[in-house]
Amino acid sequence: MTVEQIKIKSRARFRDNGGNCFSLSMFMFSIVGFLFVFFSSVRLIFEEVGWEKYFSLRNLRYDSDVTIFWAVILALITPLLIGEWWVINRLYVDIARGEDFVETKKYLNAHVNIYGLKTLRLTIDMLLRKFIMLIPALAGAYGVYYLAAGTPHAQLSSLKLLLLMLCIGFTGVWLGIFTRYTISLAMVGQIMLLNPRASISKAVALSKKLMEGNHMKYFVFHLTFVKFIPLFVFIYPLFVVYPYYKICKVTFAEEILGDYWQDKLRATVRRWRRYSL
């Protein structure tokens, strides 16, 4: 299917499951709202007792106590947010296909220790892979900064000017390589949503295989949603655009995965439901 055909199919799915999409969006934004209210309340309490330094960006950089405080907070809250994010993405798979996502949610909540840990491992693995791939571009960007900012333009010798051009060219080329590599990993998350017990390395290898020749299609697919960004100023369009985007993403993944689309988690949920009664 073309990108337009994918979006036509997704719009039909969205219309059929609009209520579930809206309720799931409300759940997601309620988490964001809760965090905002929680940290705002903590900030007010800290200011009352004279601990306002813990919410100062300047102290975050220069005060070790503040740094440790936020490091602990992030260490505690990040796994929970990653776990909830994975659950929401998984529920969108069921909603897009018109299946009962309530049973899936019950199963995931009952096995949160297993899937939460796997999700955290997957997130860390993907971030490390992308960061390692980005290192050459960061080195090139530092070279550009060092040569351009560290030397006045009037004092740039021919050699330094040549090195500057090489650094700019290398950084640009490697950013292109990095973008292609990142897109090649686009199906890893979807594969793990369908089969969380799968090996991450095998999911990476399969994603690279499936995305070969589909990089531009993936880029165009996301480019079609850029027109919605200005609407986000009004906030409320997010409750429609975001679930529609998630439905489109599931439909796009179905097209890319093809015969590799094997929803083993759904089969596991059915077995769990049958034997838990």
C-alpha positions in Angstrom: 0.0 0.0 0.0 1.0 3.6 -0.6 1.2 6.1 2.3 -2.2 7.6 1.2 -3.8 4.1 1.1 -2.4 3.4 4.6 -4.0 6.7 5.9 -7.3 5.9 4.2 -7.4 2.5 6.0 -6.4 4.1 9.2 -9.1 6.8 9.1 -11.7 4.0 8.7 -10.2 2.2 11.7 -10.1 5.5 13.7 -13.8 6.1 13.0 -14.7 2.6 14.1 -12.7 2.9 17.4 -12.9 6.6 18.1 -14.2 6.2 21.6 -11.5 3.8 22.7 -8.8 6.1 21.1 -10.2 9.1 22.9 -10.3 7.3 26.3 -6.7 6.0 25.9 -5.6 9.6 25.0 -7.3 10.9 28.1 -5.4 8.3 30.2 -2.1 9.2 28.7 -2.6 13.0 29.2 -3.9 12.4 32.7 -0.5 10.9 33.5 1.2 14.0 32.2 -1.3 16.2 34.1 -0.7 14.2 37.3 3.1 14.7 37.0 2.7 18.4 36.4 0.4 18.8 39.5 2.7 16.6 41.6 5.9 18.4 40.8 4.2 21.8 41.1 3.0 20.9 44.6 6.4 19.6 45.6 8.0 22.8 44.4 5.5 25.0 46.5 6.2 22.8 49.6 10.0 23.1 49.1 9.8 26.9 48.7 7.8 27.1 51.9 10.5 25.2 53.9 13.4 27.1 52.2 14.5 24.3 49.8 13.8 26.2 46.6 17.4 25.5 45.4 16.2 22.0 44.4 14.1 23.6 41.6 16.8 25.9 40.3 18.4 25.1 37.0 21.6 26.9 38.1 21.9 24.8 41.2 21.3 21.7 39.2 24.5 22.3 37.4 26.7 23.5 40.3 25.2 22.0 43.5 25.9 18.3 43.9 22.9 17.8 46.4 20.5 19.1 43.7 22.1 16.9 41.1 21.8 13.8 43.2 18.2 14.7 44.2 17.1 14.8 40.5 19.2 11.8 39.6 17.3 9.8 42.2 13.9 11.2 41.1 14.6 10.3 37.5 15.9 6.8 38.4 12.6 6.1 40.2 10.2 7.6 37.8 11.7 6.8 34.4 11.1 3.0 34.5 7.5 3.6 35.5 6.9 6.1 32.6 8.6 3.8 30.1 6.5 0.9 31.3 3.2 2.9 30.9 4.4 4.2 27.5 4.9 0.6 26.3 1.5 -0.4 27.6 -0.2 2.5 25.8 1.5 1.6 22.5 0.5 -2.0 22.9 -3.1 -1.1 23.6 -3.2 1.0 20.4 -2.3 -2.2 18.5 -5.4 -3.9 19.8 -7.6 -0.8 19.2 -6.3 -0.4 15.6 -7.3 -4.0 14.9 -10.6 -3.8 16.6 -9.7 -6.2 19.4 -10.5 -6.1 23.1 -7.7 -4.1 24.7 -9.2 -4.4 28.2 -8.0 -8.0 28.5 -4.6 -7.1 27.3 -4.3 -4.3 29.9 -5.4 -6.7 32.6 -2.7 -9.2 31.5 0.0 -6.6 31.3 -0.9 -5.3 34.8 -0.7 -8.8 36.2 2.8 -9.3 34.7 4.2 -5.8 35.0 7.4 -7.1 36.6 8.2 -9.2 33.5 7.3 -6.8 30.8 8.4 -3.7 32.7 11.9 -5.0 32.9 12.0 -6.1 29.3 10.7 -2.7 28.2 13.4 -0.9 30.2 16.1 -3.2 28.7 14.7 -2.4 25.2 14.8 1.3 25.8 18.3 1.3 27.1 19.5 -0.9 24.3 18.0 1.3 21.6 19.4 4.5 23.2 22.9 3.0 23.4 22.8 1.8 19.8 21.7 5.2 18.5 24.2 7.1 20.8 27.1 5.0 19.6 26.1 5.6 16.0 25.9 9.3 16.7 29.4 9.6 18.3 31.2 10.3 14.9 28.8 13.1 14.1 29.3 14.6 17.6 33.0 14.5 17.0 32.7 16.2 13.7 30.4 18.8 15.2 32.9 19.5 17.9 35.6 19.9 15.2 33.4 22.5 13.5 32.9 24.3 16.8 36.6 24.2 17.7 37.8 25.5 14.3 35.0 28.1 13.8 34.6 29.4 17.4 38.2 29.0 18.6 39.8 30.8 15.7 38.8 34.3 14.4 37.8 34.2 10.8 40.6 36.6 9.8 43.2 34.2 11.2 41.9 31.0 9.6 44.8 29.5 7.6 44.3 27.5 4.5 44.8 24.3 6.4 42.3 25.2 9.1 39.8 26.3 6.5 40.2 22.9 4.7 39.8 21.0 8.0 36.7 23.1 8.7 35.1 22.2 5.4 36.0 18.5 5.9 34.5 18.6 9.4 31.3 20.2 8.1 31.0 17.7 5.2 31.8 14.7 7.5 29.2 15.8 10.0 26.5 16.3 7.4 27.2 12.9 5.7 27.3 11.1 9.1 24.0 12.7 10.2 22.5 11.2 7.0 23.9 7.8 7.9 22.7 8.2 11.4 19.2 9.1 10.2 19.1 6.1 7.9 20.3 3.8 10.7 17.6 5.2 13.1 14.9 4.6 10.5 16.2 1.0 10.0 15.4 0.4 13.7 11.8 1.8 13.3 10.1 -1.7 13.5 12.0 -2.9 16.5 9.4 -1.4 18.9 6.5 -2.8 16.9 8.1 -6.3 16.8 8.6 -6.2 20.6 5.0 -5.1 21.1 3.8 -8.2 19.2 6.2 -10.5 21.0 7.8 -9.0 24.1 9.7 -12.2 24.8 11.6 -12.0 21.6 15.3 -11.4 21.5 16.1 -7.7 21.1 19.1 -8.5 18.8 16.8 -10.6 16.6 14.2 -7.8 16.5 16.9 -5.4 15.4 18.1 -7.7 12.7 14.5 -8.2 11.4 13.8 -4.5 11.5 16.8 -3.7 9.4 15.8 -6.4 6.9 12.2 -5.2 6.6 13.1 -1.5 6.4 15.5 -2.0 3.6 14.1 0.0 0.7 11.4 1.6 2.9 13.4 4.4 4.4 11.9 7.1 2.2 8.4 5.7 2.6 8.8 5.9 6.4 10.1 9.5 6.1 7.2 10.5 3.8 4.7 8.9 6.2 5.9 11.1 9.1 6.2 14.1 6.9 2.4 14.0 6.2 1.8 14.7 9.9 4.0 17.9 10.0 1.0 20.0 8.9 -0.8 19.2 12.2 2.0 20.6 14.4 0.8 24.3 14.3 -2.6 23.0 15.7 -0.9 21.8 18.8 -0.7 25.4 20.1 -4.4 24.9 21.0 -3.6 21.7 22.9 -7.0 20.0 22.3 -6.2 18.8 18.7 -3.7 16.5 20.4 -6.6 14.3 21.7 -7.5 13.6 18.1 -4.3 13.8 16.1 -2.2 11.7 18.4 -4.5 8.6 18.5 -5.0 9.0 14.7 -1.2 9.0 14.3 -0.9 5.9 16.5 -3.5 4.1 14.4 -1.7 5.1 11.2 1.6 3.8 12.7 0.1 0.4 13.5 -1.3 0.2 10.0 2.0 1.2 8.5 3.8 -1.5 10.6 1.3 -4.1 9.3 2.2 -3.1 5.8 6.0 -3.3 6.4 5.9 -6.5 8.5 3.6 -8.4 6.2 3.8 -12.1 6.9 6.1 -11.4 9.9 3.1 -9.9 11.7 2.6 -12.5 14.4 0.8 -11.2 17.5 2.1 -13.7 20.0 1.2 -11.5 22.9 -2.5 -11.6 21.9 -2.3 -15.4 21.9 -0.7 -15.4 25.3 -3.5 -13.2 26.7 -6.1 -15.6 25.4 -4.4 -18.5 27.1 -4.0 -16.6 30.3 -7.6 -15.6 30.3 -8.7 -19.2 29.6 -6.7 -20.7 32.5 -7.3 -17.9 34.9 -11.0 -18.3 35.0 
